[in-house]
Amino acid sequence: MAFLSFLLLAGVAYLIWRISDQLPDVIFRVSEIQRDVAEIRRNLNGAGDDDASPDEPEASTPTSS
C-alpha cells in the first residue's frame, strides 16, 4: 500500500510540475485573448460614435444673445 501511495504522490508531483512549467505561456495567451476581446468591444461600442469623442463636452449649452 505504501508503494501505491508513493506512486500516487509522484504522479501528482509530476502533474503539478508540468502545469507550473506551462503557466507563463498560459498567462501570456490569456492576456492576449483579453486584449483582443477589449479591442473588439471598443470597436463595437465606438462604431456609431466616430464623430463625438467622450473627452469633448457637448455643444448643448445655451448661448446668450
ZICORUR-V682239 format. One record per pair of residues at least 24 apart in sequence whose C-alpha atoms are under 8 Angstrom apart, sorted by the first residue. I is the first residue (numbers start at 1). J is the second residue. Records with the same first field share a line. If there is no record, write none. Layout:
I = J / J
//
This chain:
none
//
